[in-house]
Amino acid sequence: MKGTLLGEVIAEFLGTMVLILFGAGVVAMTLLFGTGVPGEVIKGGYTNVTLAWGLGVVMGIYTAGKVSGAHLNPAVTLALAVFRGFPWQKIVPYVAAQTAGAFFAAALVFLVYRPAFLRFDPLLERTAGVFTTFPAFPDLPFTGFLDQVIGTALLLFLIFAITDERNQAVGALGPVLIGLVVVGIGMSFGALHGYAINPARDFGPRLFTVVAGFKNNGLTDGTGVFLTPIAGPLIGGLMGAALYDFAVRPYLNKGG
């Protein structure tokens, strides 16, 4: 039992790490090399960001899927515990592994891009957003919260639809379809709060920004920004999962 849980925890760590390496990496490249410095080619834009986050999800799921189920997201873990019988005693180890994997990936991205960070933002005052999310309207906190609730509800609703054994069989394409869901959410709901839709994806890298000395990080600056991408996804994930189970699943052909 312990060996199985250890393997699952390692898989969640590595899967989440892969996810954040793609995600934080593309934001770093887009921001730090997107200023038009003479002689420097601008490296992409928002479309690149959404595509790379989606690819990160795909590769993270392929990394961990067969070992841990590739939750990679505390909102997914909680929803599976409530609606699919995932063991409650595994929630804390899974969430800890997901958060640690996100933290470690953020550290690796910073290590790779450190010279660019120091050129673009020597005092680390305005680039914490490479790693974590912030509201577009700080004076309207409910706007970002609602964005996170709806975005994560959509995510869990569609994850349940894609992975439901009673629904259409998708097999090995499941991770690709879930990645495309994340791309779609990013393109449709990415502006208001950075579409974290994942507490570990946001909080792990945010912890890293604190350790690395980033200012205006949303955790130690007194703004309380870190609460929205934790509470919103947890609530929204349960809502989306419940909607699928009560509004769709009962009407599926149980015989397949």
N, C-alpha and C positions, 0 to 999 in steps of 0.2 A: 504493500500500500504506500509506504513512504517513498519507495523507489519510483512508483508511478507518479505520485504527486511531484516529486523532484523533476522528473522528465517533463511534466506538464508546465511547471513553473519556468524551467529553462526555455521551453518552446515559446511560452508567452513573452518572456524577456527578449528572445531573439526575433520573434515575429514583430513585436512592437518596435524594436530597434531598427529593423529593416524599414518599416513604415515611416518612422521619423527621419531616417537618413535620407530617403527620397524627398519627403515633405519639407523638412527644414533646409535640406540641401538646395532644393530648387528656389525657395524663397531667398536664401542667401545669395545665390547666383543672380537672381532677378533684381534684387535690391542693390547689392554691392557693385554689380557691374552694369547697372541700368541707368547710369547718370550721364552717359555721353562724354566721358573723359576723352580728350583728343587722342586719336589713334587707337581707341579701345572700342571693340564691337559690343553693342548692347546685347545682353544675353537673355532674350525672351521677354515675356509679359505675363499677364494674368492667365491667359489660356495655358501657358506652360505650367503655371502653378497648379491649376486644377487637374491637368493631365498627370503630372508627376505625383500628386497626392493620391490620385486614383491608382496609378501603377504601384505606389508604395503599399496600398491596401492589398492589391492583387498579390504582390510578391510576399508580403507579410503573411497572408493567409496560406499561400503555398508553402511557406517555411514551417508554419506551426500546425497546419490543419489536421494532419493525421495523428499528431501527438496530443494536443490540448484542445482541439476544436477551433483554434485560432480566434479567440474572442477579441484580443488586442484592444479592448475597450471596456472599462468598468460598466458602462451603460448596457453593453451586450451581456456581460457576465450577470448583472443583476436581473435583467429581463429573462435570461435563461433559467436562473434560479427560481423566479416567480412563476414562469409559464411552462418550462420544459424539464423541471426536475433536476436541474444542475445542483450538486450538493452545496448547501449553504456554508459548510465548513471550509470549502475551497475558495470562497469569495475573497477573503483577505489575502491569501497567498497569490491568487491570480492578479488582483489589483496591485499588490505590491510589486509583482514581477513586471506588470505592464508599465507602471510608473517608473521603475528602475530602468527598464529598457529604453523608455523615452528620454530619461535623464542622460543615460550613457550616450545615446545617439546624438543628442544636442551637444554634448561635450566633444564628440568626434567631429561634428560639423564645424564647431567653433575652432577646433584645432586645425582643421584643413584650411579654413578661411580666415584665420587669425590676421595675417598681413592685410587682407582686404578690409576687415573690420577696423583695424587700427588706422588705416588710411581714410576710410569713409567716416568713421565715428571714433576718434581717438579716446574720448572720455567715456565711451559706451553709454551715451545719454539717450540715444534715439534709435537703437537697433534691437531692442529686446523683442520687438515684433517679428524678427526673423524666426524666433523660436516659439513664441506663444501669442495669444490673441488679445486684442483690445477692441473696445466698442467704438463704432463710428460716431456715436452720439453719447458722450460721457454724461451729459446732463439728463439723458433719458434712459436710465438703466433698464427699465422694463422692456424697452425696444430690443436690446440685445438678448435679454432673457427669453422673450417670446421667440426670437429668431432661433435660439439654441433648442428650445422646446420643440418647435415645429420641425426644424432640420433633423433632430435626432429621432423624433417620432416617425418621420418619413424613412429614415435609415432603418430603424428596427422593423417597421411595417414591411419594408421590402426585403430585408434579410430573412424575416420569417416566411415571406412568400417564396423567395428563391430557394430556401433550404427545406421547405415543408415536404416531407415524404409523400403527403397526400396530393400535392400539387404537381405541376409538370416536372418531370425529371430533367435536371440540368447537368448532373454529374460533375466532371472536372471543370466545366465552364462556370460553376458557381462562383469561384473567386473573381473571375473576370467580370461577371455580372455585378457582383457587389462593388467591385472597383469602379464600374461605370456609374453605379448609384452615387458613389462619393463624388465622382466627377460632376454629375448632374446637380447634386446639392451645392457643390462649390460654385458652379456657374449660375445657379438660380438664387442661392441664399448666402453667398460668400461675403457680402460687403458689410453687413451690419455688425458682425462680431467674429469675422474670420473663420466661420464654420468649423469650430473646434469639434463639435458633436462627439466629443470623447474626453472625459475628465483626465485620463492618464496622458493623452497626447498633449494636453495643455499644461497640466500641473507639473509633470516630470521636467519638461524643458523650462518651465517657469522657475522651478527650484534651481535648475542649473544657472539661470541668469542671475539669481541671487548670489550663488556661490562664486560665480565668475566676476561679480562686481558690476553688472549692468544696473544702471539707474532707471527710474521710472518703469519698474518691472511688473507693477500691478499686484505685488505681494507684500513688499516691505515699504512701499511708498504711501501707505495709508489710504489708497483709493478703493481697496476691496474688489478690484476688477477680477481677481482669481475666482471669486465665488460663482459668478455667472456661468462660466464653462464647466463648472462642476455640478451645480444644482440643476441647471437647465437640461443638460443631456440625461441625467439620471431620471428626472421626471418625464421628459419627452420620450425616452426609450421605453418606459413602462406604458405610456399612453399609446405609442405606436404598436407595441406588442399586443396590448389588450385589444386595440381596434382590429388587428388582424385575427386574433383568436376568437373574438365574439362576432365579427361582422363578415368574415370570409371563411375561416376554417370549418365551421359547422356545416357549410353547404357544399364542401368538396366531397367527391366520391371516395369514400373510405376504402373502397376496393382498388383504388389506383386508376 
